[in-house]
Amino acid sequence: MTSPLRHLTEAGFLGKFYIDGEWRNPIGSVAAAATVVNPATEQPIADVALGDDDDVDCAIAAARRAFAGWSATPPAERTALLDRIHALLLERLELFAQALTCEMGAAITYARRAQVPLAAEHIRVARDNLADYPFIAARGSTAIMREAIGVCGLITPWNWPLYQITAKVGPALAAGCTVVLKPSELSPLSALLFAELMDNADCPPGVFNLVNGTGPIVGAALASHPEVDMISITGSTRAAFSSRKRRRPPSSALPRSSAASRRISSCRTPILAVLFRSASAPPSAISANPAAHRRVCSCLARTWKKSRLWRQRPLQNWWSAIPLRKERLMVRLRTVHNSSESRP
């Protein structure tokens, strides 16, 4: 089987972004690249392009143009897209597992049995929820409408990268939102493979967009852009709001109406918090120190075996036995009177 690095290199995706249904070269005024390091060998394995404000503007503009059409599609059409994404994730399980191993140090067995299957489960849950999701609920003479919130900026961390991507992209697409994804520059290979998967799944142009970059540049541009309706971030917000000078002010400096409309969702991965404590180092030290990163990865099996869940079921079955919580779709609520006349 072709390695993920060779696959991406031959396809020419390492130096490009996925915007408006096309693979594009960076358009920013300053060309920049990030080196991906294999934690197992501490050797550089690839260079990926980094974007800036101009690339973010282009991706958000594409997402905004696509939003009107995508949010109006019937749920059955969005379900069909999620079904294709889920099938392709399982079909390319080995390719994604190899990518996770070389970019962030996941044990290959763990990547095959947990990280990729759990990522696929997020898409499956979003698909299943969409089948009977109450977008319109009648309450007497009033209807509660749940509408797609708009353009979503999704920022994911270096650890569990594919899992965090699908946890955000699945509910957003199910709700009818369009997205701009900024994966961690430390583990971008699985995100590039996911962008290719979205293209192969016939995702409409502009519905899914990918811009690689750092938190202080691309992350900050996403978080402060007036055309982004929701930010979902996993990790630290300090990197996204650095002190560097930007063309746009932070959300706190925007007009009250714009700042009030912005919604920020932040969460952390509980098991990684356990690993950080086991390694006796804060997340920032681990992400900046390859040796600490490697120690975190190597102690995964020991930490997991000590947990209560490990004693209850073997590793190869734990991910399929855990009932996943129902994902909240990225929607806003609106009250409509005289619901009998407003309902389609």
C-alpha positions as CSV (number, residue, x, y, z in Angstrom):
1,M,0.0,0.0,0.0
2,T,1.2,3.5,-0.8
3,S,2.3,5.4,2.3
4,P,0.3,8.6,3.1
5,L,3.4,10.8,2.7
6,R,4.1,9.4,-0.8
7,H,0.4,9.6,-1.7
8,L,0.2,13.3,-0.8
9,T,3.5,14.1,-2.4
10,E,2.6,12.5,-5.7
11,A,-0.8,14.2,-5.7
12,G,0.9,17.6,-5.0
13,F,-1.3,18.4,-2.0
14,L,1.5,19.2,0.5
15,G,1.9,22.7,-0.8
16,K,-1.7,23.5,-1.5
17,F,-5.0,24.3,0.3
18,Y,-8.5,23.0,-0.5
19,I,-10.8,26.0,-1.2
20,D,-14.1,26.2,-3.1
21,G,-13.8,22.6,-4.4
22,E,-10.2,23.0,-5.8
23,W,-6.7,22.5,-4.7
24,R,-5.0,25.9,-4.7
25,N,-1.6,27.3,-4.1
26,P,-1.3,29.8,-1.3
27,I,-2.1,33.4,-2.4
28,G,-0.6,35.2,0.6
29,S,2.1,37.7,0.0
30,V,4.6,35.8,2.1
31,A,5.3,32.1,1.3
32,A,5.8,30.0,4.4
33,A,6.0,26.4,5.3
34,A,6.0,24.2,8.3
35,T,8.1,21.1,8.8
36,V,6.3,17.9,10.0
37,V,8.4,15.9,12.3
38,N,7.9,12.2,13.0
39,P,8.0,11.9,16.8
40,A,9.3,8.3,16.7
41,T,12.5,9.3,14.8
42,E,12.5,13.0,15.5
43,Q,13.3,13.4,11.8
44,P,11.5,15.9,9.4
45,I,9.3,14.0,7.0
46,A,7.5,16.7,5.0
47,D,7.0,20.4,4.5
48,V,3.5,21.8,4.2
49,A,2.4,25.2,3.1
50,L,1.2,27.8,5.6
51,G,-1.5,30.3,4.8
52,D,-2.1,33.9,6.0
53,D,-5.0,36.4,6.1
54,D,-5.4,36.5,2.3
55,D,-5.9,32.7,2.1
56,V,-8.4,32.8,5.0
57,D,-10.3,35.6,3.2
58,C,-10.5,33.4,0.1
59,A,-11.7,30.4,2.0
60,I,-14.3,32.3,4.0
61,A,-15.6,34.0,0.9
62,A,-16.1,30.6,-0.8
63,A,-17.9,29.2,2.3
64,R,-20.2,32.3,2.4
65,R,-21.1,31.9,-1.2
66,A,-21.9,28.2,-0.7
67,F,-23.9,28.7,2.5
68,A,-27.2,29.8,1.0
69,G,-27.4,26.8,-1.3
70,W,-26.1,24.2,1.1
71,S,-28.3,25.3,4.1
72,A,-31.4,25.0,1.8
73,T,-30.6,21.4,0.7
74,P,-33.0,18.7,1.9
75,P,-31.8,16.7,4.9
76,A,-31.7,13.6,2.7
77,E,-29.1,15.2,0.5
78,R,-26.9,16.1,3.4
79,T,-27.4,12.6,4.8
80,A,-26.2,11.1,1.6
81,L,-23.0,13.2,1.7
82,L,-22.3,12.1,5.3
83,D,-22.9,8.5,4.3
84,R,-20.3,8.8,1.5
85,I,-17.8,10.4,3.9
86,H,-18.3,7.6,6.5
87,A,-17.9,4.9,3.9
88,L,-14.7,6.5,2.5
89,L,-13.2,6.8,6.0
90,L,-13.6,3.1,6.7
91,E,-12.4,2.3,3.2
92,R,-9.2,4.3,3.7
93,L,-8.7,3.3,7.4
94,E,-5.1,2.0,6.8
95,L,-4.0,5.2,5.0
96,F,-5.3,7.4,7.8
97,A,-3.8,5.2,10.4
98,Q,-0.4,5.4,8.8
99,A,-0.7,9.1,8.6
100,L,-1.6,9.4,12.3
101,T,1.4,7.3,13.2
102,C,4.0,9.3,11.3
103,E,2.7,12.8,12.1
104,M,1.8,12.6,15.8
105,G,3.2,9.3,17.0
106,A,0.1,7.2,17.6
107,A,0.8,3.5,17.9
108,I,-0.3,1.9,14.6
109,T,-2.5,-0.7,16.3
110,Y,-4.2,2.0,18.4
111,A,-4.7,4.2,15.3
112,R,-6.3,1.3,13.4
113,R,-8.6,0.2,16.2
114,A,-9.5,3.5,17.9
115,Q,-8.5,6.7,16.3
116,V,-9.8,6.2,12.8
117,P,-12.9,4.1,13.7
118,L,-13.9,6.7,16.4
119,A,-13.5,9.5,13.8
120,A,-15.8,7.6,11.5
121,E,-18.3,7.2,14.3
122,H,-18.7,11.0,14.6
123,I,-19.8,11.1,11.0
124,R,-22.1,8.2,11.5
125,V,-23.7,9.7,14.6
126,A,-24.2,13.1,12.7
127,R,-25.8,11.2,9.8
128,D,-28.1,9.2,12.0
129,N,-29.2,12.3,14.0
130,L,-30.0,14.1,10.8
131,A,-32.4,11.5,9.7
132,D,-35.0,12.5,12.4
133,Y,-33.6,15.8,13.6
134,P,-36.5,18.2,14.6
135,F,-35.6,21.3,12.5
136,I,-39.1,22.6,13.1
137,A,-41.0,21.7,16.4
138,A,-44.5,23.0,17.0
139,R,-45.6,24.3,20.4
140,G,-49.2,25.3,20.2
141,S,-49.4,28.2,17.9
142,T,-45.6,28.7,17.9
143,A,-42.9,26.9,16.0
144,I,-39.3,26.6,17.1
145,M,-37.1,26.5,14.0
146,R,-33.5,25.3,14.1
147,E,-31.5,26.9,11.3
148,A,-27.9,26.4,10.2
149,I,-25.8,29.0,12.1
150,G,-23.7,30.0,9.0
151,V,-20.0,29.8,8.2
152,C,-18.1,27.8,10.9
153,G,-14.4,28.2,11.6
154,L,-13.0,24.9,12.9
155,I,-9.6,24.8,14.7
156,T,-8.3,21.4,15.7
157,P,-5.3,20.3,17.8
158,W,-2.2,18.1,17.0
159,N,-3.4,15.2,19.2
160,W,-6.3,13.0,17.9
161,P,-6.3,15.2,14.8
162,L,-8.7,13.1,12.6
163,Y,-11.1,12.5,15.5
164,Q,-11.3,16.2,16.3
165,I,-11.9,17.1,12.6
166,T,-14.8,14.7,12.2
167,A,-16.3,15.7,15.6
168,K,-16.6,19.3,14.2
169,V,-17.2,18.8,10.5
170,G,-19.9,16.1,10.9
171,P,-22.4,18.2,13.0
172,A,-21.7,21.3,10.9
173,L,-22.5,19.7,7.6
174,A,-25.5,17.9,9.0
175,A,-26.9,21.3,10.2
176,G,-26.4,22.9,6.8
177,C,-23.4,25.0,7.7
178,T,-20.3,25.5,5.6
179,V,-16.9,25.2,7.1
180,V,-13.3,26.5,7.0
181,L,-10.9,24.0,8.7
182,K,-7.6,25.0,10.2
183,P,-5.8,21.9,11.5
184,S,-2.7,22.0,13.6
185,E,0.5,22.7,11.7
186,L,2.1,19.9,13.7
187,S,-0.2,17.2,12.4
188,P,-1.6,18.3,9.0
189,L,-1.2,15.1,7.0
190,S,-4.5,13.5,8.1
191,A,-6.3,16.8,7.4
192,L,-5.0,16.9,3.9
193,L,-6.1,13.3,3.4
194,F,-9.5,14.3,4.8
195,A,-9.8,17.2,2.3
196,E,-9.1,14.7,-0.5
197,L,-11.8,12.4,0.9
198,M,-14.3,15.3,0.9
199,D,-13.5,16.0,-2.7
200,N,-13.9,12.3,-3.6
201,A,-17.2,12.3,-1.7
202,D,-18.5,15.0,-4.1
203,C,-18.9,17.6,-1.5
204,P,-20.3,20.8,-3.2
205,P,-17.7,23.5,-3.8
206,G,-17.3,25.9,-0.9
207,V,-19.0,23.7,1.7
208,F,-15.7,22.4,3.0
209,N,-12.5,24.4,2.9
210,L,-9.1,23.7,4.3
211,V,-6.3,26.3,5.1
212,N,-3.2,25.1,6.9
213,G,-1.5,27.6,9.1
214,T,-0.4,28.6,12.6
215,G,-2.7,29.8,15.4
216,P,-1.4,33.3,15.6
217,I,-1.9,33.9,11.9
218,V,-4.6,31.7,10.3
219,G,-6.3,30.9,13.7
220,A,-6.5,34.5,14.6
221,A,-7.8,35.5,11.2
222,L,-10.5,32.9,11.5
223,A,-11.5,33.9,15.0
224,S,-11.7,37.6,14.3
225,H,-13.3,37.5,10.8
226,P,-16.7,39.3,10.7
227,E,-18.0,36.8,8.2
228,V,-17.5,33.8,10.5
229,D,-20.6,33.0,12.4
230,M,-19.2,30.4,14.8
231,I,-15.8,29.3,16.0
232,S,-15.2,25.8,17.3
233,I,-11.8,25.3,18.8
234,T,-10.1,22.5,20.7
235,G,-7.0,23.5,22.5
236,S,-5.6,26.7,23.9
237,T,-7.0,30.1,22.8
238,R,-3.8,31.9,23.6
239,A,-2.2,30.9,20.3
240,A,-5.3,32.2,18.4
241,F,-5.2,35.6,20.0
242,S,-1.5,36.6,20.0
243,S,-0.2,40.1,20.4
244,R,1.0,40.4,16.8
245,K,-0.5,43.2,14.7
246,R,-3.3,42.0,12.5
247,R,-5.5,43.7,9.9
248,R,-8.6,42.8,11.9
249,P,-9.2,43.5,15.6
250,P,-10.1,40.6,18.1
251,S,-13.8,39.9,18.6
252,S,-13.8,41.9,21.8
253,A,-13.0,45.0,19.8
254,L,-15.7,44.5,17.2
255,P,-19.0,46.4,17.3
256,R,-21.3,45.0,20.0
257,S,-23.7,43.4,17.4
258,S,-20.9,41.5,15.7
259,A,-19.2,40.4,18.9
260,A,-22.6,39.3,20.4
261,S,-23.3,37.1,17.3
262,R,-20.1,35.2,17.6
263,R,-20.3,31.9,19.4
264,I,-17.2,30.1,20.6
265,S,-17.2,26.4,21.4
266,S,-14.1,25.0,23.3
267,C,-13.4,21.6,24.7
268,R,-10.5,19.3,25.6
269,T,-9.9,15.6,25.1
270,P,-10.1,14.0,28.6
271,I,-7.8,11.1,27.9
272,L,-5.1,13.4,26.8
273,A,-5.4,15.3,30.1
274,V,-4.6,12.0,31.8
275,L,-1.6,11.4,29.5
276,F,-0.3,14.9,30.3
277,R,-0.4,14.2,34.0
278,S,1.3,10.9,33.5
279,A,4.1,12.6,31.6
280,S,4.5,15.2,34.3
281,A,4.5,18.0,31.7
282,P,2.0,20.7,30.6
283,P,0.5,20.4,27.1
284,S,2.6,23.3,25.8
285,A,5.8,21.6,26.9
286,I,4.8,18.3,25.3
287,S,3.9,19.9,21.9
288,A,7.1,21.8,21.9
289,N,9.3,18.9,23.0
290,P,9.5,15.9,20.7
291,A,11.0,13.7,23.4
292,A,8.2,14.6,25.8
293,H,5.7,14.0,22.9
294,R,7.2,10.5,22.4
295,R,7.0,9.7,26.1
296,V,3.3,10.6,26.1
297,C,2.7,8.3,23.2
298,S,4.6,5.4,24.7
299,C,2.8,5.7,28.0
300,L,-0.6,5.4,26.3
301,A,-0.9,1.7,26.8
302,R,0.1,1.8,30.5
303,T,-2.3,4.6,31.2
304,W,-5.2,2.9,29.4
305,K,-4.6,-0.4,31.1
306,K,-4.9,1.2,34.5
307,S,-8.3,2.7,33.7
308,R,-11.5,1.1,34.7
309,L,-12.6,0.9,31.1
310,W,-9.6,-1.3,30.1
311,R,-10.5,-3.9,32.8
312,Q,-14.1,-4.0,31.5
313,R,-13.4,-4.8,27.9
314,P,-10.4,-5.6,25.6
315,L,-8.8,-2.8,23.5
316,Q,-10.1,-4.0,20.2
317,N,-13.8,-3.7,21.4
318,W,-13.8,-0.6,23.6
319,W,-14.5,1.9,20.9
320,S,-17.5,0.0,19.4
321,A,-19.0,-0.7,22.9
322,I,-19.0,2.9,24.1
323,P,-22.3,4.7,23.3
324,L,-21.3,8.0,21.9
325,R,-23.2,11.1,23.1
326,K,-25.5,12.7,20.5
327,E,-23.7,15.6,18.8
328,R,-25.4,19.0,19.0
329,L,-25.8,20.3,15.5
330,M,-24.5,23.8,14.8
331,V,-27.8,25.6,14.7
332,R,-29.5,28.7,16.0
333,L,-33.1,28.8,17.3
334,R,-35.8,31.1,16.0
335,T,-39.4,31.4,17.2
336,V,-42.1,31.7,14.5
337,H,-45.7,32.5,15.4
338,N,-48.7,31.0,13.5
339,S,-46.7,27.8,12.9
340,S,-49.5,26.2,10.9
341,E,-48.9,28.8,8.2
342,S,-45.1,28.8,8.4
343,R,-44.4,25.1,8.3
344,P,-43.6,23.7,4.8
